[in-house]
Amino acid sequence: MKIVILGAGQVGRTAAHHLSREEANEVTVVDIDEEVLRDLQDRLDIRTVSGNAAYPSVLEAAGVANADVLVALTSSDEVNMMACKVAYTLYRTRMKIARIRSAEYTLHPELFSEEALSVDVWISPEQLVTEYIERLIRYPGALQVLDFADGRVRLVSVRARPGGLLVGQRLRTLREHIPNTEGRVVAIYRGGQSIVPDGDTLIEDGDEVFFLAARQDIRRFMAEMRKEEPPVRRVVIAGGGNIGFRVAKQLEEANQVKLIERDAKRARRVSERLRNTIVLNGDAADEELLIEENIDSCDVFAALTNSEEANILSAMLAKRLGAKKVMALINKPSYGELMESGTIDIAISPQTITIGSLLAHVRRADVVRVHSLRRGAAEALETIVHGDERTSRVVGRRIEDVKLPAGASIGAIARGDQVIMAHHDTLIAPDDHVILFMTDRRHVEQIERLFLGGSGR
């Protein structure tokens, strides 16, 4: 697949990294910064083109005329939209994906039709991160909460802790603990290494456990892995930028929210747009301010400024002063791993969250949703089964007869309004939404080939 990526910022570089690792892809990256492009080309097997991403001559040099997918990820909404329009008008590019940050545009979906701006799919990293943080706050104790099948199935990762009923016991006892409820442990990470779970697997303190369950059963399964935590009531947010403001707006009706913003003008603007949030003008890394605002009674402190270093420092300080849980927005995935092994409870990577939404639109099989996990090493995806027993390699087969690559497993199937947790003898039917987990995303091409039959893509 020929893919042209416009913009070599943090999101663009992450997209190039993920997509160029798949052998079937030929990736070209366009940016105005030649130095950034040289560095990217030294590390990845890609082509680069320097220039304005919306110029027809630059798009032609990048090979848009023969591209299967155009991904516009520059920092400018206007450049992204114009590039999509130019690509469609001149070359009839089949799939055009644009990063759109401003709600001024996204509130009017009719703008993105072929007759208007020719954007097939728009992605808002800020909105994706906001939804991600909101789910974490709604499920105290979760490290990740990810949606499948229109939210009816969720993949949750938790750290097994003493007090959890299943800690120190084998997985086969799960059914005894939660009768009349189905869920599936799809992966366990112990000391950073993946363990393929089976009935004899013993859950140990400190294990990171990934499980799939119907949305209404999530809390019951979490209680098996760790002592149940009370609902979050008090939230302190550092940063009144796009993400901080959106999170406050989502939470302020049900939670007691305080937002700390360093810039006085922005703090004033944010306070005018929020109804029930207390907005403070100050530095979230100011110890006196945090003590004055009773940070020790805070359930969640979320550092969401544009500065990675400020997020790390303020989150560490808040934790030391008594905040029950702290999370920080961290752009470098390697930093995130270091931070989560220390003071910070959850490191939030906008790039990892965004890349999943992007990958769902460039997979060859009929993929509905993708979530990148473990800093890009693992992946969970939802794909639709097409064809019949003659044209498909999975239709009419039991799950135990489907030849999945090592480390891949089918966790659940959404069939109409029904959610079916996968067992060895579960039959796969046409139009099933199959939810898979891969501990090694390098096997994604094998998965694509397996589910391609009859998809017409």
N, C-alpha and C positions, 0 to 999 in steps of 0.2 A: 504494500500500500504506500502510495506517495503522499507524504504529509508535509505541508508548509506551515511553520510556526512563525507568527509575527510577534516580535518582542522577546528580548533575552533578559527580562527581569527575573525575579525569584520564581514566579509561577511559570514563565516561559522556559527557564532553565530546567526546572523540575520536570516539565512536560517533555522536553527534549531528552532528558536523561531516561525517563521511563520508556518513551516510545522508540528510541534508538536502540534500546537493549533487545527489542523483539526483532528477530531476523527478517521477518517479512516486510519490515518497514524501511522506507527510504525517507530520511528526515532532512529538511532544509530549514534553517533558522535565519530570520531577517531582523536586523536591528541597526540603529544609527551609530552605535558605539562599536568601532572596529576592534578596540582592545578587548572588550567583553567577548566578542565573536571569536577572536584568536584564542583566548583562554578556553572557550567552549569547544572549539575545534581540536585543541590539543588533548582534550579529555574524552571526547565522544566521537563516534564514527558518523559524522554528519557533514552536510554542506552548509556554508554560510554565505549570506549576501548582505552587504552594507548599503543602507539607504532608508528613505522614508517609506514605511510599510504600506502607505496608501497610494503611492505613485504607480501608475500602470507599468512604467519601464522597470521598476524594481520588482514588482510582482511577476512580470514576464521573465526577468533574469532568475527569479527564484523557482521558476518552473510551474507557476500556478496553472498555466494552460493545460498541463497534463496531470495536475494534482487530483487526488481522490478527496482529500480533506484540507481545508484551510482553517487554521486555528489562530484567531487574532487575540493576542494576550498582551498588547502594549498597555501602558499606564493611562492611555487616553481613550475614553469611550468613543469619541468622535472619529479618531483614526481607525479604531477597530470596525466601526460600522461602515465607514467609507470604504475600507479595504474589502469588506464583504460585498458591498454594492459593486465596486469596480470588478472584482473577480467574477461575479455572476453576469454582469453586463457584457464583459469582454470575452469571457471563457466558459460561461455556464457551469462553473465549478459546482459539483454535486452537493457536497456537504460543507457548510460554512458555520463555524462556531466562533462567537465573539464574547469577550469578557466585557460585561457592562456593570459599572459600579454604581452609577447614579439612579436612584429611584425615580427621578424625573422621566427617565426613558422606560424603565421596567413596569411602571404603572400603566403603560399604554402598549400592550402586547401587539396591537394591530400595526405598530411601527415596524415589526420585524418580518412582515410578509414579503413574498417575492416582489410584489408590486411596489413595496415601500423600500425598506433598507436591505432586503435579501439576506437576513440573518436567520439561519435554520434553527440554531440553538443558542441561547444566551446563558452565560454563567456569571453569577455574582459571588465571588469568593467571600465577600463580607457577609452576605446572607447565609451562605453555607456554613460559615464559622459560627454565626449567631445561632443557627438551629442546632448545631453540634453542641455548643456550650449550654444551651437551654436544656437539651436532653440530659446532659451530665448533671445539671442541677436538679432536675426532676427525679433522677435516680441516684441518690447519695450512695457512695461506695463504688460506683462504676468507673472504670478507666476509659471505656468507650461504649457508646450506645449507637448502633447503626441500624437504619431502617431497610427492610425489604418488603416486597409484595404490598406496596402502598401503605406501609406502616403496620401491617397485620403481623409480620414476623420481625423480630429484632435480634441482632447479634450483639451480645454484651460481653465485655471482658472485665473481670474482677480479679483482685488479688486475694487469694485464699488466706484467711487469718484465723487465729484461735478464736473459738466461739462459734465458728461455722459448723453446722451439724455434720457436714460431709468431710471436714478436714480430719485426716488420719484414717479415713475409710476408703473402700474401693468403690469405683464408679457404679458397679452393678447394684449397689444398695440405694442408688438415687431413687429408683422407682418405689422402693419401700417407704422412703422419707416423704415423697410427694405423690401419693396415689391419685389416680384419675386426672393426672396432669402430665403432659409430655414435653420433653425438652431434649436437647442433644448437645453434649460436650463435643465440640469439633476440633479443638486444639488445646494443648497445655504447653506453656513455656516455663521451664525450670532452669534458673541460672542462665537465661538467655538462649537456651537450646530447646528445640521443638521436641515434644514427646507425642507420639501417635497414641491417642487414648483408646483403650478398650475396657471391657468389664473388669479386668484385674488391676487396672491402673489405680494406684493409691494417691489420693490428693494430699499434698504436703503443704505445710505453712510456707507462704511466700510464692506459691505457684501462681502464674498468671493464667487464668482459665477463660477460654472463649466458649460461650454456649449460645445456641439458637433456641428460641422459644416463642410461642405466641405472645403478642404484646401484653395481654392481660395476666400472663403467668410469670413475667420477668421478676417481679419482686419476690415471689416465692422461691425461685431458683437462686436469686442472689443471697437470700437468707441461709441457704444451704452452704454457701462458700465462706461467709463471714457474718459476724454479728450484725443484725439489722440496725441501720442508722436512722435516726429521726429525720423527718422532712426538713429541708432547708427553709429557714425563715429569713435570716438576715444576710444580705449580700452586699459586699463593698466592691465597687468596680474602679480600677485605676485607668483613666484615659477616657476622654469624651469624644474620640474620633468616630469614624463610621461604625466600627465594630462595638466599641464601648457604648455608644448611644443606642444602637439597635438592641443590644442585650438588655440594657436598662429598660427600654420601652417594652420589650417582651415580658420582663419579669415584674415590673412595678405594680401590676394589678394584684398579683398573688403574694408578693414578697416585700419585705422592708428593704429598700434599695438606697444606698448612698453611692454617689459617683464623685470621684476626685479628679479634677482637671487642672493642669498647671497653667494653661493659658487663660487669662482673665476674660478675654473677649469670647473665646470659644465656650468657656464655662457659662457665661451669660446666655449665649445662644442656645446651648443645650438645656439650660434650666427653663427657658421659655417654651421649649418644645416637649418637655416631659411634665407629666401631671402629678405623679405621686413620688417622684425620686428627689431626694435631698442632694443638691449639687454643691460641692465645695470647691473653692478655688485654692489650690495648694499642690504641694509635691507629695506624691504617694510614698516616696522614700523618706519622708520627714517623720522621724520617730515620735516627736512630740504631737504632731497632728494625728497620727494613728492611735496613740494612747488616749488623746483627748476625745477621739471618736469611738472609743471603747472597742478597739479591734479584737480584744480578747473575747468579746461576746458574738463575734462574727462567725457565721457558719461557713461561708465561702468568700474568699478574697480572690478576685480575678484581675490580673494585671494585663491590660489589653491596649497599652499605648503602642505607638509606632516604633518605639525604641526597645530592642531586644534586651539590651543591658539594663535599662530602667525596669523592665518587667521582671527580670531575674532578681535584681536587688530588692525591689519593693515586695515581691512575693516572699523572698527569704526573710526579710525583716518582719513582715506580717505574721509569718509562721512562728518566728522567734517570740513575738509579742503575744501569741496565744490564739491566732486565727485557727479554727478547726481544720479547714482544708484550704489549700492555696493552689491556684492554677495560673499559668503564665503563657502568653502568646510568644512562641519562639520560632524563628524562621529557619534556623539551621537544625536539621534533624539530629545531627550528631550532638548538639548542645542539649536537645530534648532528652536524649538517652542518659546523659550525664546528670541532668537536673533531676529526673525522676528517680534516680538511684540515691539521691540525697534528700534535700529539704523540701523540694517542690513536689507536690502530689501528682499533678497532671501537667504535662507540657503539651500545648496545643500548637500544631503545625498547620498553618493555613494552606501551604503547598500540598501536603498530604491529603487534606480534606478536599481541596479543589481538584486534584488530579483524578480522583475517583469519578467525579462527575464528568470529567473530560473523557476518560477511558471508555465510559459506557457508550460513547458515540463514535468511537473509532474501532471497536472490536468488530471482527468479521462475522461472528455468529450474531443471532438476534439477542443482544445483551441489553437488559433493562437498567441494571444498576451495578456499579463497581465501587468497592471500598478498598483503598490501599491501606495495608496494615503493617505493623512492625517496621516503620520507617521505610516502606516500599519493598521489603523482602517478601511479605505475604500478601495475599489478596483474597477478598470474598466477592463473589459476583452472583447475579441473578440472570439467568438466561431462559428464553422461551423455546420450548421444544416444537419443532415443525416436522412435517412429513408423516409417513406411515411406516409400518414394519418393513416395507420393501425399500424405501428411500432413506430411512434414518438408521443410525447405528445404535440408537438408544430406545426408540419407541417400542413398546411391547416387551421390553427386557426388565428383568428384576435388577435392582441396584447392585447386587453382588455379582451380576454377570456383565456389568458395564466396566470396560477396561480403563480405569482412571489412572493417570500418572502417579508416581510415588508422592505421598504427602498431600494428595487431593482427596476430598471426601464430599459426598452429597449429604447436606445436613437436613434439608426440608424441601417440601414441594408444596407450592400454592396451586390448588386446582379449583378454579371458580372462586367461591367464597370459603372453600375448605382449606385448612392448613394441615398438612400431613407431615409428621416428623419421620424422617427416613429410617427404614429398617432394611435388613439385608434382602427381604423378600418383597419389598414394595415395588410395584410395577409402574413404569413410566409411561404416560399417555400423551397423545398429541395435545399441544397447547398448554401443557404443564409449565409452570414457572419453577425452574429447578435452582435451588440456592446451594452454591458450592463454596468450599473453603480450600485454599491452597497455601500450604506452608512455604512453598517455593514458587514465586510467580513466574519463574523462567519456563514453567510448564504450561503457560497460558495458551500457547499456540496449539498444543496437543488437545487442550480442552475445546478450543475453537473448532478444530477439525472434527472433533467427536460430535459436536452439536450443530454442525453446519448443514447436515442432510435436510434437504427440502426447504431450507430457509430462503433460498432465492437471493442471498446476499453474497 
